[in-house]
Amino acid sequence: MTPRAPLSHRFSVAPMMDWTDRHCRAFHRAFSRRALLYTEMVTAPAVLHGDRDRLLGFDDLEHPVALQLGGSEPEALARAARIGADYGYDEINLNVGCPSDRVQSGRFGACLMREPELVAECMAAMGAAVRVPVTVKCRIGVDDQDPEESLFRLVDACASAGVTIFIVHARKAWLKGLSPKENRDVPPLDYDLVRRLKAARPHLTIALNGGVSSLDQGLAELGDLDGLMLGRAAYHDPGLLGAVDQRLFGEGDLVTPETAIDAYRPYMAAQLAKGTPFAAMSRHMLGLFHGRPGARAWRRVMTVDAVKPGAGLAVLDQALAQLHPVSQGQAVA
């Protein structure tokens, strides 16, 4: 069994639908021992009635790893949280931030910002059901809410229910008029509000999420906050994760993309032996050599050849062969 790193919210990779599956998390773990990794959101009804091994299964090497649940029914969430804890997740998180129409129709996600007392009831039920931390990932408000009021009201209600850890996406969500994609970019960021929340509630763990495109930017914004969560930046340019342990935890050396591939390769081989398609893993690696000469050719091989029948580690080696060392004056592919 892989030794578990201490659970910390100093740095985490955000839950992202269709992206942060078990193969993505195993890949990201190759860069950082300490980063907290999150699953895609799984609804409580899916956990209760669906294929649990498919939805919740993960490799021991992924620790520390958190399960994000969606829902608004306390008893169902408590049961789902207990199942997740039994699977071995290090944390159970409730989604109070997703703005999609599908999520709204199920009365969960960002629309729960309007019902802080219900969220607190859900968190109390989840907390009573498990021994691992239960946490909240939220927006600062929705639609015409005053963020200063809506964020503090939600946090205080949940804190009264025993929650001590909050990951705050520092934007409102507009439930009508903006698509989920637009909700990730259009509403203005308010990092200062998140910092004011931390200053006013210093006993709580507050991590910042939303609009952070690099570790440099994240560290500049962090200030007195407890942690940083990156989403799309970490997915599209996973190489940046190689500096996380050194820069945010003061541990280890920089992890290069090549070193990470070497660490990920045994996992890929084991999954291929189980019948997992190579493309299910390679799709998370496309941005790995962002900015490097040969990156375009790497992406082409990892996209086109990865889906061919019988694709395996030979495709990975073929893609690596497209890269060439950076020298002065070379154009970036």
N, C-alpha and C positions, 0 to 999 in steps of 0.2 A: 504494500500500500504506500502511495506517495505521501510523505510527511506534509501535513497541512500548514500553510502559512497562517499567521495570525489574521483574524478578520479585522479589516480596517476600511473605513470609508474615505481615507485620504485620497485614493484614486479608484475610479471604477469605470467600466465600459457600459454604456446605457443599454437597456433592453430595446431591441429594434425588431419589429415584425418582419419576418421573412429573411432576416439577416443573422441575428445572434442565436443560431441553432447550435447544437452540440458540437458540430465540426468547426464552426467559427470560433466557439469558445476554446476548444482544444488548440486551435491555431494561435489565438491571442495569448493563451497561456505560455506558449513557447517563447514569448517576448518578456513576460513579466511573471515573477513568482508571487508578487504582492497584490497586483490589481484585482479588485473584486469584479467578477463577471456576472452579468445578469442574463437570464433566459429571455426569449421572446415572451410577451404576455400570453398566459394561458387562462382561459375563463374557468371559474369555479365549476360550472356545469360540465365542461369538457373533462376536467379532472375527475369528477364524480362518475361520469357516465361514459367517457371515451376510452381510447386505448392508452392506458397509463404509461406503459413502457415506451411507447412511441412519443408521447407528449412530455414525459418527465425523465426518461432515461438519460444518464450522462456518465462520463468516464471519471474515475476517481482523480485523474490528473487535473481536472478542471477546478478543484477547490483552490481558494474559496469561491463559491458560486451561490447565487441567490435566485430564488424562484419568484417571478412576478406574476401575481394573480390579478384577474379582472372580475369584478362582481360587485353586488351591493346588498346581498342577502347574508346577514351575519352567520346564521347557522351553516349555510352552504360554504361560505368562506372559511369558517372554522374547520369544517371537515376536510376541505381541500388543503388547508394549511397543514393539518395533521398528516395527511397523506404525503405532502411535499417534504415535511420534516422526516417522515419515516423513510423516504427515498434518500435522505442524507443531505438535503440542501442546508447551507449554513445560515440562511436568512430567508424570510418570506416577506415580500414587498407587495403593497397594494397600489394598483395603477389609479391615480386620480388626476391623470394628465392627458390621456389620449383623446383627441377631438373628433375621431371619425364618426360618420353617421351610424355605422354598424354598432359601435360602442355606445353611442348615445341612445339608440333604440333599446339597448339592453340595460339602460340606467346605470351605467358605470363609466369609468374614465373621467374626463375633464368635467362632465356635467355634475359630478359629485361635489365640485367646489361649491355648488349652491346648497348642499346638504351636509354641512360639517358635523352635525349631530349624528346623522346616519353613518358617516365615515367613522366617527369615534366609536359608535356601537359595533361596527364591523371590526375595528382594530382591537377593541376589548375582547371580542369573541375569539379572534385569531390568537391574541396574546395568551388567553387562557388555555388554548388548545395545544400550544407548542412551547418548547423550552428555548428555541433559537430566537434571535431578535425578529420582531415584526416592525416593518418600516413603511413609510409613505413616500411615494414620488408624486409630486403635484405641480400644478401651474401656480401663478400668483393670483389668478382670477379668471373669470370667463365673462365675455360679452361686456355689459355695462357695469359690472361690479367695480367697486373701488378696491384696487389691489391691496392698499394699505389695510383695509378692513377685512377683505376676504381671506388673505393669506394668514393674517394673525388669528382670525377666528377659527380657521381650519386647524392650524397648528396648535392653538390652545385647547381646542376640543379634543384633539387626538392625544396631546400631552396629558390631559386629565384622565385619559383612558390607559395611560402607561407607555405611550410611544415616546421614544427619546431621539429617534433618528429620522431626519427628513431630507429628501433630495428635491431641490426646488428648481424646476425649469423656469427661468426668470422672464417669462413672457405670459401674457394673457393668452387664452384660447378663444377664438371667435367661433362659436358653435354653428352659426348661420352666416353664410356669405363667403367663407374661406374654406378651401380644401385642406385636408390634413397636411399636404405638402406646403401650402401657403402658410399654415399655422406654425410651421417650423421656421419661417423666415420673415413674414410680414409684420406681425405684432412687434412693437419695439421692446428691446431688452431693458430690464431694470435691475441691474446687478446691485445698485445701491440699496434697493428695498430688501434684498436678501441679506445684505450686510447689516442693515438696520434690525432685521429679525434676529440675527445672531447676537448683536449687541444687546438687544432687549431681552433675549432668552439665552443667556450664556451657558446655562446648564444643558441645553439641547445640542445635539450634533446636527449641524447644518452643512449640506454639501450643495455646491453650485452646478447647475446644468443649463445648457442652452447657448448656442451661438459661439461656443469656444472652438476655434479652428486649429489651435496648436498648443503644445505644452508651454511655450513661452507666454502666450496670451493667458492661458489658464493660471499660470503661476503669478502673473502680474495682477490678475483679478482676485486671486485667492484671499490675500490679506489675512484677516483673523478668522475666516471661514474654516471649517473643519475638513472639507474635502472638495474634490473636483470630479465631475462625471463628464466624460466625452462620449459622443455618439458617432455621428457621421464622419467626423474627422478621423477617429480611430479606425473606422471601418474602411474608408477609402484610402487611407494612408497608414496601414498597420505598422509600418516601420517606426512610426513615432513612439509606439509602445515600448520599443527597446530601450528608451531612456527613462522609463517610469520608475523603476526600482532605484536607480541611482539618484535621480533628481528629486523625487518626492519622498523616498524612504531612506536615502543615504546608504543604500546597500548595493553591492555588486558592481559589475562593469556594464558598459553599454552593450546591448545585444544587437548584432547586425542581422540583416535579413537572411544572409547565408547561414548564420548560426541558428537562427530560428527555424529555418527549413530543415536543418539537420536534426533539430529536436522534434520537429513535427513529423518527420518521415516515418519513424516507427509506428506512430498512431495511424498514419495513412495506410501503411502496409497491413496493419491489423484490421483496419476497416475494409480494405479491399478484399482481404481473405474472408470476411463475413458477407461479402456481396454488395457492399456500399459502392455506388457508382463514383468513379474518380471525380466527375464534374461536381458532385455534391460537396466535395472538399475544395477543389481547385477554384470554385467560383468566389470563395472568400479571400483568395490570394492575389486577385488581379491587380490591385493597387500597390503591391508590395514594393516594387522598385520605382515608385513614382519619382520622376525627375532624373532617373539614371539613363545613360545611353543604352539603348536596346530595350527600354521599357515597353515600347509599342510592340516590338516583336515578341517579347515575353507575354504580353496580354493576348496577342493573336494566337499563339500556340496554346496558351492555357484556356482560351475560349473555344477555338475551332477544334483542335485535336482532342481536347478533354472529353468531348461528347461522342467521340467515335467508339464503336464497339471494341471492347477489350482494352480501353484506355487505362493506363496505370502509371507507375512511377517512371517508366521510360519517357512519358510525356513531360513530366516534371524536369527530367534531365535534359530533354530536348529544349524546353523553354529556358532553362538556365544557360544553355549553350548560346542563346541569342544575346546574352548580356556581354558587355565588354567593359574593361576598366575605364574610369573617368580620367581623361587627360586634359591638360590645358588647351582650350580652344575648341574642344569637341562640342557639337550641338547636342542638346538633350532630345532624346527620341520622344 
